[in-house]
Amino acid sequence: MSQSVFIVTGGAGFIGSNLVAELYRRQPDARVVVIDDFRTGSFANLVEACERKGVGAFRGEVYPDSVTDLNWQPAVEGLEPRAVFHLAAITDTTVSDEQSMLRVNAESFTDIAQACAEVGVPLVYASSAATYGTPPQAARREAFPIEAAGRPDNVYGFSKWLMETEHARIAESCAQEQGKRPWIVGLRFFNVFGPCEARKGKMASMVYQLACQVLSGQKPRLFRDGTQSRDQVYVDDVVSCTLAAAGLGEQPDPAPGVYNLGSGVATSFNQIVQSIGIALGKAEPIEVEYFDMPESIRAFYQDFTCADMSETKRGLGWSPSHDPLEAMRAYVAYLAERPNTWKRGGSA
Ligand SMILES: NC(=O)c1ccc[n+]([C@@H]2O[C@H](COP(=O)([O-])OP(=O)(O)OC[C@H]3O[C@@H](n4cnc5c(N)ncnc54)[C@H](O)[C@@H]3O)[C@@H](O)[C@H]2O)c1
């Protein structure tokens, strides 16, 4: 049997490095090609992820290039990958340079998706819960169905929404020209947490930020009154669903489309803090320092997010297997054993 080739853009990032390591765990002989310009990624993520999965040293190829500079059609034709996983993006949601955000996140996607559709290679890409902005379901504290997206609150969410609209356009034109939709799956990641996120610094998850505060002896700080709730999903679930979307899960022929990828549960910030306390064996509940949310962010703040996972199950045959609070406890124990990460204040 010939060696499977996988292209992972953003493969040196938090989720990408975990995906690379899991590919090696499942297919030790795989040829993994990482394309990453190291804007927020690091070689250290690949080292950490491979070590955590016990797959030996990273042995893939790394192209330290921007996805915007690549000539995608010949690259995909030449490498003949089994699948392309497109995770590269500007992930700092506070970046206000709209042109850069749209160039990197949205414009490059068109080339990648067209090349994959043309050559007939499965493409799985990272969209985001940020495509929802604040849908009516948030006020009712209900799970977000797929069709509720499209009114993002920031340019990052808008860039992901543009990827999805391009996806729809390319799928439609292939259906008309070739009689079938290309194998392209967009996954709206919700709030992902887990190992290898430390190098994202201030963009790392709330779970990580709060764990760092507690581990370094500070009182965790939360916007009043800590009941804000988000769908927190463990990185191993995100990786497993991403692979399932490429037909590497239980269902060999997942249905192309756009799906939610969350835990399906909303976890409050207060719950996160208390689960950190449990993980660290604290006898008393952890005391929180509450403060008022600045007026400037109030209008754009996602007070509640929760993924409706029913379509994901139907289309991809995949459901989350990690309870977020349990996964948080295991993750906090992982961090506690690695003080070199959190002692540097989240920017190891
Ligand atoms: N972590 C989350 O909670 C979350 C939530 C929703 C969506 N996502 C999406 O998941 C994907 C991975 O995010 P992450 O959390 O691992 O963040 P990350 O910042 O660790 O990973 C992004 C990677 O993309 C690389 N990159 C950025 N611009 C690039 C370019 N022009 N060319 C090549 N590489 C480039 C970065 O160097 C980095 O390695 C992103 O697309 C992100 O938008 C993440």
PDBQT file of the ligand as one rigid body, heavy atoms in Angstrom, charges set to zero:
ROOT
HETATM    1  N1  LIG A 401      -8.594  27.633  19.271  1.00  0.00    +0.000 N 
HETATM    2  C1  LIG A 401      -9.897  27.934  19.125  1.00  0.00    +0.000 C 
HETATM    3  O1  LIG A 401     -10.629  28.028  20.125  1.00  0.00    +0.000 OA
HETATM    4  C2  LIG A 401     -10.482  28.138  17.760  1.00  0.00    +0.000 A 
HETATM    5  C3  LIG A 401     -11.841  28.464  17.670  1.00  0.00    +0.000 A 
HETATM    6  C4  LIG A 401     -12.406  28.670  16.415  1.00  0.00    +0.000 A 
HETATM    7  C5  LIG A 401     -11.640  28.499  15.265  1.00  0.00    +0.000 A 
HETATM    8  N2  LIG A 401     -10.322  28.194  15.378  1.00  0.00    +0.000 N 
HETATM    9  C6  LIG A 401      -9.550  28.050  14.136  1.00  0.00    +0.000 C 
HETATM   10  O2  LIG A 401      -8.749  26.900  14.205  1.00  0.00    +0.000 OA
HETATM   11  C7  LIG A 401      -7.557  27.095  13.457  1.00  0.00    +0.000 C 
HETATM   12  C8  LIG A 401      -6.352  26.795  14.327  1.00  0.00    +0.000 C 
HETATM   13  O3  LIG A 401      -6.344  27.710  15.413  1.00  0.00    +0.000 OA
HETATM   14  P1  LIG A 401      -5.402  27.532  16.680  1.00  0.00    +0.000 P 
HETATM   15  O4  LIG A 401      -6.237  27.755  17.878  1.00  0.00    +0.000 OA
HETATM   16  O5  LIG A 401      -4.627  26.286  16.552  1.00  0.00    +0.000 OA
HETATM   17  O6  LIG A 401      -4.483  28.830  16.546  1.00  0.00    +0.000 OA
HETATM   18  P2  LIG A 401      -2.930  28.997  16.254  1.00  0.00    +0.000 P 
HETATM   19  O7  LIG A 401      -2.708  30.461  16.157  1.00  0.00    +0.000 OA
HETATM   20  O8  LIG A 401      -2.139  28.246  17.252  1.00  0.00    +0.000 OA
HETATM   21  O9  LIG A 401      -2.775  28.294  14.829  1.00  0.00    +0.000 OA
HETATM   22  C9  LIG A 401      -2.835  28.988  13.603  1.00  0.00    +0.000 C 
HETATM   23  C10 LIG A 401      -1.607  28.609  12.811  1.00  0.00    +0.000 C 
HETATM   24  O10 LIG A 401      -1.684  29.220  11.516  1.00  0.00    +0.000 OA
HETATM   25  C11 LIG A 401      -0.387  29.758  11.197  1.00  0.00    +0.000 C 
HETATM   26  N3  LIG A 401      -0.554  30.831  10.234  1.00  0.00    +0.000 N 
HETATM   27  C12 LIG A 401      -1.102  32.054  10.410  1.00  0.00    +0.000 A 
HETATM   28  N4  LIG A 401      -1.108  32.738   9.250  1.00  0.00    +0.000 NA
HETATM   29  C13 LIG A 401      -0.543  31.926   8.325  1.00  0.00    +0.000 A 
HETATM   30  C14 LIG A 401      -0.268  32.055   6.932  1.00  0.00    +0.000 A 
HETATM   31  N5  LIG A 401      -0.546  33.173   6.260  1.00  0.00    +0.000 N 
HETATM   32  N6  LIG A 401       0.302  31.000   6.284  1.00  0.00    +0.000 NA
HETATM   33  C15 LIG A 401       0.633  29.866   6.942  1.00  0.00    +0.000 A 
HETATM   34  N7  LIG A 401       0.394  29.699   8.256  1.00  0.00    +0.000 NA
HETATM   35  C16 LIG A 401      -0.193  30.704   8.941  1.00  0.00    +0.000 A 
HETATM   36  C17 LIG A 401       0.148  30.227  12.540  1.00  0.00    +0.000 C 
HETATM   37  O11 LIG A 401       1.554  30.398  12.536  1.00  0.00    +0.000 OA
HETATM   38  C18 LIG A 401      -0.310  29.110  13.454  1.00  0.00    +0.000 C 
HETATM   39  O12 LIG A 401       0.617  28.059  13.511  1.00  0.00    +0.000 OA
HETATM   40  C19 LIG A 401      -7.591  28.540  12.957  1.00  0.00    +0.000 C 
HETATM   41  O13 LIG A 401      -8.088  28.537  11.650  1.00  0.00    +0.000 OA
HETATM   42  C20 LIG A 401      -8.586  29.193  13.900  1.00  0.00    +0.000 C 
HETATM   43  O14 LIG A 401      -9.197  30.308  13.309  1.00  0.00    +0.000 OA
HETATM   44  C21 LIG A 401      -9.713  28.013  16.600  1.00  0.00    +0.000 A 
ENDROOT
TORSDOF 0
